[in-house]
Amino acid sequence: MSDGILPGQQHYIFFLQLNRQLPPFYQVISEYLSCWNIKLIPVSRSSLAELDKGQNKYLLTIVTDMASLNKYRQIQKEYLNFALLGQKYCLFEMTSFSPNSLIERLRRFDNYHHFPLPVEVEAACQGIARKVFKDSKVVEKWPGGRRGKFPFTDL
């Protein structure tokens, strides 16, 4: 697991809390992600907009029942879909319900990942960690394009 992990580098993923209490599987996912130096931080809907300032952030949400689905759809309608289209978040969604209706537009940005439940926690966490480390390596790329070449055959 040493590929892509720098010794002092810490990554953060925000966990969208749909209920007042953290679900029991939060601790399990947090422990799996901590193996890759990724910290899982719970956030509520109200603090989600405050986190909006800054670079691309990672957001994990798990929808397991109808009550949490209704809350999640409301958050999607009010804020989350616009933030995803604006590429402010990379969303990892674990749910047994259908994926986001904007999936075709979001797939082009590579900032929406749907994991259908039931899913093996270790496999899902590996996929999440792979995406986080892939994005952290992209920063090392040169932002400019290739230098244009002058055609010498016409001279």
FIKOLZA-1660 file (N, C-alpha, C; in steps of 0.1 Angstrom, whole numbers, plus 5000, padded with zeros to 4 digits):
% residues 155
   i   px   py   pz ch aa at
   1 5008 4988 5000  A  M  N
   1 5000 5000 5000  A  M CA
   1 5009 5013 5000  A  M  C
   2 5021 5012 4997  A  S  N
   2 5030 5023 4998  A  S CA
   2 5029 5032 4985  A  S  C
   3 5023 5027 4974  A  D  N
   3 5023 5035 4962  A  D CA
   3 5013 5047 4964  A  D  C
   4 5018 5059 4962  A  G  N
   4 5009 5071 4963  A  G CA
   4 5008 5077 4977  A  G  C
   5 5013 5070 4987  A  I  N
   5 5012 5076 5000  A  I CA
   5 5025 5082 5004  A  I  C
   6 5025 5095 5007  A  L  N
   6 5037 5102 5012  A  L CA
   6 5036 5101 5027  A  L  C
   7 5048 5101 5034  A  P  N
   7 5049 5098 5048  A  P CA
   7 5041 5108 5056  A  P  C
   8 5042 5121 5054  A  G  N
   8 5035 5131 5062  A  G CA
   8 5022 5136 5056  A  G  C
   9 5017 5131 5045  A  Q  N
   9 5006 5136 5038  A  Q CA
   9 4993 5130 5044  A  Q  C
  10 4984 5140 5048  A  Q  N
  10 4971 5136 5054  A  Q CA
  10 4960 5141 5044  A  Q  C
  11 4951 5132 5041  A  H  N
  11 4939 5135 5032  A  H CA
  11 4927 5135 5041  A  H  C
  12 4917 5143 5036  A  Y  N
  12 4904 5144 5044  A  Y CA
  12 4892 5141 5034  A  Y  C
  13 4883 5133 5040  A  I  N
  13 4870 5131 5033  A  I CA
  13 4859 5135 5043  A  I  C
  14 4850 5143 5038  A  F  N
  14 4838 5147 5046  A  F CA
  14 4827 5137 5045  A  F  C
  15 4822 5133 5056  A  F  N
  15 4810 5124 5057  A  F CA
  15 4798 5131 5059  A  F  C
  16 4789 5131 5049  A  L  N
  16 4776 5139 5050  A  L CA
  16 4767 5131 5060  A  L  C
  17 4764 5138 5071  A  Q  N
  17 4755 5132 5081  A  Q CA
  17 4741 5135 5078  A  Q  C
  18 4733 5125 5076  A  L  N
  18 4719 5126 5072  A  L CA
  18 4710 5125 5085  A  L  C
  19 4715 5121 5096  A  N  N
  19 4708 5120 5109  A  N CA
  19 4716 5127 5119  A  N  C
  20 4710 5128 5131  A  R  N
  20 4717 5135 5142  A  R CA
  20 4728 5127 5147  A  R  C
  21 4726 5114 5148  A  Q  N
  21 4737 5105 5153  A  Q CA
  21 4744 5099 5141  A  Q  C
  22 4757 5096 5144  A  L  N
  22 4765 5089 5134  A  L CA
  22 4761 5075 5132  A  L  C
  23 4760 5069 5120  A  P  N
  23 4756 5055 5119  A  P CA
  23 4767 5046 5124  A  P  C
  24 4763 5034 5128  A  P  N
  24 4773 5024 5134  A  P CA
  24 4784 5021 5124  A  P  C
  25 4782 5021 5111  A  F  N
  25 4792 5017 5101  A  F CA
  25 4802 5029 5099  A  F  C
  26 4800 5041 5104  A  Y  N
  26 4809 5052 5103  A  Y CA
  26 4823 5048 5109  A  Y  C
  27 4823 5042 5120  A  Q  N
  27 4835 5038 5127  A  Q CA
  27 4843 5028 5118  A  Q  C
  28 4836 5019 5113  A  V  N
  28 4843 5008 5104  A  V CA
  28 4849 5014 5092  A  V  C
  29 4842 5023 5085  A  I  N
  29 4847 5030 5073  A  I CA
  29 4859 5039 5077  A  I  C
  30 4857 5046 5088  A  S  N
  30 4868 5055 5093  A  S CA
  30 4881 5047 5095  A  S  C
  31 4880 5035 5101  A  E  N
  31 4892 5027 5104  A  E CA
  31 4898 5022 5092  A  E  C
  32 4890 5018 5082  A  Y  N
  32 4896 5013 5069  A  Y CA
  32 4903 5024 5062  A  Y  C
  33 4897 5036 5062  A  L  N
  33 4903 5047 5055  A  L CA
  33 4916 5053 5062  A  L  C
  34 4916 5051 5075  A  S  N
  34 4928 5056 5083  A  S CA
  34 4940 5047 5080  A  S  C
  35 4938 5035 5074  A  C  N
  35 4950 5027 5070  A  C CA
  35 4957 5034 5059  A  C  C
  36 4950 5043 5051  A  W  N
  36 4957 5050 5040  A  W CA
  36 4959 5064 5043  A  W  C
  37 4960 5068 5056  A  N  N
  37 4961 5082 5060  A  N CA
  37 4950 5091 5055  A  N  C
  38 4938 5086 5055  A  I  N
  38 4926 5094 5051  A  I CA
  38 4917 5095 5063  A  I  C
  39 4915 5107 5067  A  K  N
  39 4906 5110 5078  A  K CA
  39 4892 5113 5074  A  K  C
  40 4882 5107 5080  A  L  N
  40 4868 5108 5077  A  L CA
  40 4862 5118 5088  A  L  C
  41 4857 5129 5083  A  I  N
  41 4852 5140 5091  A  I CA
  41 4837 5142 5089  A  I  C
  42 4828 5140 5099  A  P  N
  42 4814 5141 5098  A  P CA
  42 4810 5156 5096  A  P  C
  43 4801 5159 5087  A  V  N
  43 4796 5173 5085  A  V CA
  43 4781 5172 5083  A  V  C
  44 4774 5183 5087  A  S  N
  44 4760 5184 5085  A  S CA
  44 4757 5192 5073  A  S  C
  45 4744 5193 5069  A  R  N
  45 4741 5201 5057  A  R CA
  45 4744 5215 5059  A  R  C
  46 4742 5221 5071  A  S  N
  46 4745 5235 5073  A  S CA
  46 4760 5238 5072  A  S  C
  47 4768 5229 5076  A  S  N
  47 4783 5232 5076  A  S CA
  47 4789 5228 5062  A  S  C
  48 4781 5222 5054  A  L  N
  48 4785 5218 5040  A  L CA
  48 4788 5231 5032  A  L  C
  49 4779 5240 5033  A  A  N
  49 4781 5252 5025  A  A CA
  49 4792 5261 5029  A  A  C
  50 4796 5260 5042  A  E  N
  50 4807 5267 5048  A  E CA
  50 4820 5261 5043  A  E  C
  51 4820 5248 5040  A  L  N
  51 4832 5242 5035  A  L CA
  51 4835 5245 5020  A  L  C
  52 4825 5251 5014  A  D  N
  52 4825 5253 4999  A  D CA
  52 4838 5261 4995  A  D  C
  53 4843 5269 5003  A  K  N
  53 4855 5278 4999  A  K CA
  53 4867 5269 4998  A  K  C
  54 4875 5270 4988  A  G  N
  54 4887 5263 4986  A  G CA
  54 4887 5253 4975  A  G  C
  55 4896 5244 4975  A  Q  N
  55 4898 5235 4964  A  Q CA
  55 4887 5223 4964  A  Q  C
  56 4889 5214 4955  A  N  N
  56 4881 5203 4954  A  N CA
  56 4881 5194 4967  A  N  C
  57 4869 5191 4972  A  K  N
  57 4868 5184 4984  A  K CA
  57 4861 5170 4981  A  K  C
  58 4864 5161 4990  A  Y  N
  58 4857 5148 4989  A  Y CA
  58 4846 5146 4999  A  Y  C
  59 4835 5140 4994  A  L  N
  59 4823 5139 5002  A  L CA
  59 4818 5125 5001  A  L  C
  60 4816 5119 5012  A  L  N
  60 4810 5105 5013  A  L CA
  60 4797 5105 5019  A  L  C
  61 4787 5099 5013  A  T  N
  61 4774 5098 5019  A  T CA
  61 4769 5083 5017  A  T  C
  62 4762 5079 5027  A  I  N
  62 4756 5065 5027  A  I CA
  62 4741 5066 5030  A  I  C
  63 4733 5062 5021  A  V  N
  63 4718 5063 5022  A  V CA
  63 4713 5048 5023  A  V  C
  64 4708 5045 5035  A  T  N
  64 4703 5032 5038  A  T CA
  64 4688 5030 5039  A  T  C
  65 4681 5040 5042  A  D  N
  65 4666 5039 5044  A  D CA
  65 4659 5051 5037  A  D  C
  66 4646 5050 5037  A  M  N
  66 4638 5060 5031  A  M CA
  66 4638 5074 5037  A  M  C
  67 4640 5074 5050  A  A  N
  67 4640 5087 5057  A  A CA
  67 4653 5094 5053  A  A  C
  68 4664 5087 5053  A  S  N
  68 4677 5093 5049  A  S CA
  68 4677 5097 5034  A  S  C
  69 4670 5089 5026  A  L  N
  69 4669 5092 5012  A  L CA
  69 4661 5105 5010  A  L  C
  70 4651 5107 5017  A  N  N
  70 4643 5120 5016  A  N CA
  70 4652 5132 5020  A  N  C
  71 4659 5130 5031  A  K  N
  71 4668 5141 5035  A  K CA
  71 4679 5143 5024  A  K  C
  72 4685 5133 5019  A  Y  N
  72 4695 5134 5009  A  Y CA
  72 4690 5140 4996  A  Y  C
  73 4678 5136 4992  A  R  N
  73 4673 5142 4979  A  R CA
  73 4670 5157 4981  A  R  C
  74 4666 5161 4993  A  Q  N
  74 4664 5175 4996  A  Q CA
  74 4678 5183 4996  A  Q  C
  75 4688 5177 5001  A  I  N
  75 4701 5183 5001  A  I CA
  75 4706 5184 4986  A  I  C
  76 4704 5173 4979  A  Q  N
  76 4707 5174 4964  A  Q CA
  76 4700 5185 4957  A  Q  C
  77 4688 5186 4959  A  K  N
  77 4680 5196 4952  A  K CA
  77 4684 5211 4956  A  K  C
  78 4687 5213 4969  A  E  N
  78 4690 5226 4974  A  E CA
  78 4704 5230 4970  A  E  C
  79 4714 5221 4971  A  Y  N
  79 4728 5225 4971  A  Y CA
  79 4737 5216 4963  A  Y  C
  80 4736 5203 4966  A  L  N
  80 4747 5194 4962  A  L CA
  80 4748 5192 4947  A  L  C
  81 4737 5192 4940  A  N  N
  81 4738 5190 4925  A  N CA
  81 4746 5202 4919  A  N  C
  82 4743 5214 4924  A  F  N
  82 4750 5226 4918  A  F CA
  82 4765 5226 4922  A  F  C
  83 4768 5221 4934  A  A  N
  83 4782 5220 4938  A  A CA
  83 4789 5210 4930  A  A  C
  84 4783 5199 4927  A  L  N
  84 4789 5188 4919  A  L CA
  84 4791 5193 4904  A  L  C
  85 4782 5199 4899  A  L  N
  85 4783 5205 4885  A  L CA
  85 4794 5215 4885  A  L  C
  86 4796 5223 4895  A  G  N
  86 4806 5233 4896  A  G CA
  86 4820 5227 4900  A  G  C
  87 4820 5214 4902  A  Q  N
  87 4833 5206 4905  A  Q CA
  87 4839 5211 4918  A  Q  C
  88 4830 5214 4928  A  K  N
  88 4835 5218 4941  A  K CA
  88 4837 5205 4950  A  K  C
  89 4830 5195 4947  A  Y  N
  89 4831 5182 4955  A  Y CA
  89 4833 5171 4946  A  Y  C
  90 4839 5160 4951  A  C  N
  90 4839 5147 4945  A  C CA
  90 4831 5138 4954  A  C  C
  91 4820 5133 4949  A  L  N
  91 4810 5126 4958  A  L CA
  91 4811 5111 4956  A  L  C
  92 4813 5104 4968  A  F  N
  92 4812 5090 4968  A  F CA
  92 4799 5086 4975  A  F  C
  93 4790 5080 4967  A  E  N
  93 4776 5078 4972  A  E CA
  93 4775 5062 4973  A  E  C
  94 4771 5058 4985  A  M  N
  94 4768 5044 4988  A  M CA
  94 4753 5043 4991  A  M  C
  95 4746 5036 4982  A  T  N
  95 4732 5035 4984  A  T CA
  95 4726 5023 4976  A  T  C
  96 4715 5019 4981  A  S  N
  96 4708 5008 4974  A  S CA
  96 4697 5014 4965  A  S  C
  97 4696 5027 4965  A  F  N
  97 4687 5034 4956  A  F CA
  97 4693 5037 4943  A  F  C
  98 4686 5043 4933  A  S  N
  98 4692 5046 4920  A  S CA
  98 4702 5057 4921  A  S  C
  99 4712 5058 4912  A  P  N
  99 4722 5068 4913  A  P CA
  99 4716 5082 4909  A  P  C
 100 4724 5092 4911  A  N  N
 100 4720 5106 4908  A  N CA
 100 4715 5107 4894  A  N  C
 101 4705 5115 4892  A  S  N
 101 4699 5117 4879  A  S CA
 101 4708 5125 4869  A  S  C
 102 4718 5132 4875  A  L  N
 102 4728 5139 4866  A  L CA
 102 4740 5131 4863  A  L  C
 103 4739 5118 4864  A  I  N
 103 4751 5109 4864  A  I CA
 103 4759 5111 4850  A  I  C
 104 4752 5113 4839  A  E  N
 104 4758 5114 4826  A  E CA
 104 4767 5127 4826  A  E  C
 105 4762 5138 4831  A  R  N
 105 4769 5150 4831  A  R CA
 105 4781 5150 4841  A  R  C
 106 4779 5143 4853  A  L  N
 106 4789 5142 4863  A  L CA
 106 4800 5132 4859  A  L  C
 107 4797 5122 4851  A  R  N
 107 4807 5112 4848  A  R CA
 107 4818 5119 4840  A  R  C
 108 4815 5129 4832  A  R  N
 108 4825 5136 4824  A  R CA
 108 4835 5143 4833  A  R  C
 109 4831 5148 4844  A  F  N
 109 4840 5155 4853  A  F CA
 109 4847 5145 4863  A  F  C
 110 4843 5133 4863  A  D  N
 110 4849 5123 4872  A  D CA
 110 4848 5127 4887  A  D  C
 111 4837 5133 4891  A  N  N
 111 4835 5137 4905  A  N CA
 111 4823 5131 4911  A  N  C
 112 4818 5120 4905  A  Y  N
 112 4807 5113 4912  A  Y CA
 112 4809 5098 4910  A  Y  C
 113 4809 5091 4922  A  H  N
 113 4811 5076 4922  A  H CA
 113 4800 5070 4930  A  H  C
 114 4793 5061 4923  A  H  N
 114 4782 5054 4930  A  H CA
 114 4786 5040 4933  A  H  C
 115 4784 5036 4946  A  F  N
 115 4786 5022 4951  A  F CA
 115 4773 5016 4955  A  F  C
 116 4768 5007 4947  A  P  N
 116 4755 5001 4951  A  P CA
 116 4756 4992 4964  A  P  C
 117 4747 4994 4973  A  L  N
 117 4746 4986 4985  A  L CA
 117 4739 4973 4982  A  L  C
 118 4742 4962 4988  A  P  N
 118 4753 4959 4997  A  P CA
 118 4767 4959 4990  A  P  C
 119 4777 4965 4996  A  V  N
 119 4790 4966 4990  A  V CA
 119 4800 4961 5001  A  V  C
 120 4810 4955 4997  A  E  N
 120 4821 4951 5007  A  E CA
 120 4828 4964 5011  A  E  C
 121 4829 4967 5024  A  V  N
 121 4834 4979 5029  A  V CA
 121 4849 4981 5025  A  V  C
 122 4857 4970 5025  A  E  N
 122 4871 4971 5022  A  E CA
 122 4873 4975 5007  A  E  C
 123 4865 4969 4998  A  A  N
 123 4866 4972 4984  A  A CA
 123 4862 4986 4981  A  A  C
 124 4851 4991 4988  A  A  N
 124 4847 5005 4986  A  A CA
 124 4857 5015 4991  A  A  C
 125 4863 5012 5002  A  C  N
 125 4874 5021 5007  A  C CA
 125 4886 5021 4999  A  C  C
 126 4889 5009 4993  A  Q  N
 126 4901 5009 4983  A  Q CA
 126 4898 5018 4971  A  Q  C
 127 4886 5017 4966  A  G  N
 127 4882 5025 4955  A  G CA
 127 4883 5040 4958  A  G  C
 128 4878 5044 4970  A  I  N
 128 4878 5058 4974  A  I CA
 128 4893 5062 4976  A  I  C
 129 4901 5054 4982  A  A  N
 129 4915 5058 4984  A  A CA
 129 4922 5059 4971  A  A  C
 130 4919 5050 4962  A  R  N
 130 4926 5051 4948  A  R CA
 130 4922 5064 4941  A  R  C
 131 4910 5069 4942  A  K  N
 131 4906 5081 4936  A  K CA
 131 4913 5093 4943  A  K  C
 132 4914 5093 4956  A  V  N
 132 4920 5104 4963  A  V CA
 132 4935 5105 4960  A  V  C
 133 4942 5094 4959  A  F  N
 133 4956 5094 4956  A  F CA
 133 4958 5097 4941  A  F  C
 134 4949 5093 4933  A  K  N
 134 4951 5096 4918  A  K CA
 134 4949 5111 4916  A  K  C
 135 4940 5118 4923  A  D  N
 135 4938 5132 4922  A  D CA
 135 4950 5140 4929  A  D  C
 136 4956 5134 4939  A  S  N
 136 4967 5141 4945  A  S CA
 136 4979 5141 4937  A  S  C
 137 4981 5131 4928  A  K  N
 137 4992 5130 4919  A  K CA
 137 4990 5139 4907  A  K  C
 138 4978 5142 4903  A  V  N
 138 4975 5151 4892  A  V CA
 138 4981 5165 4894  A  V  C
 139 4982 5169 4907  A  V  N
 139 4987 5182 4910  A  V CA
 139 5002 5184 4905  A  V  C
 140 5009 5173 4904  A  E  N
 140 5023 5173 4901  A  E CA
 140 5025 5175 4886  A  E  C
 141 5014 5174 4878  A  K  N
 141 5015 5176 4863  A  K CA
 141 5017 5190 4859  A  K  C
 142 5024 5192 4848  A  W  N
 142 5026 5206 4843  A  W CA
 142 5013 5211 4838  A  W  C
 143 5008 5223 4842  A  P  N
 143 4995 5228 4837  A  P CA
 143 4995 5232 4823  A  P  C
 144 5006 5236 4817  A  G  N
 144 5006 5241 4803  A  G CA
 144 5005 5230 4793  A  G  C
 145 5004 5234 4781  A  G  N
 145 5003 5224 4770  A  G CA
 145 5017 5221 4764  A  G  C
 146 5017 5214 4753  A  R  N
 146 5029 5211 4746  A  R CA
 146 5033 5223 4738  A  R  C
 147 5046 5224 4736  A  R  N
 147 5051 5235 4728  A  R CA
 147 5048 5233 4713  A  R  C
 148 5043 5243 4706  A  G  N
 148 5040 5242 4692  A  G CA
 148 5053 5240 4684  A  G  C
 149 5052 5233 4673  A  K  N
 149 5064 5230 4665  A  K CA
 149 5062 5238 4651  A  K  C
 150 5072 5243 4647  A  F  N
 150 5072 5251 4635  A  F CA
 150 5076 5241 4623  A  F  C
 151 5068 5241 4613  A  P  N
 151 5070 5232 4602  A  P CA
 151 5082 5237 4593  A  P  C
 152 5093 5230 4593  A  F  N
 152 5105 5235 4586  A  F CA
 152 5105 5230 4571  A  F  C
 153 5096 5222 4567  A  T  N
 153 5096 5217 4554  A  T CA
 153 5091 5227 4543  A  T  C
 154 5084 5237 4548  A  D  N
 154 5079 5247 4538  A  D CA
 154 5089 5258 4535  A  D  C
 155 5101 5259 4542  A  L  N
 155 5111 5269 4540  A  L CA
 155 5119 5267 4529  A  L  C
% end
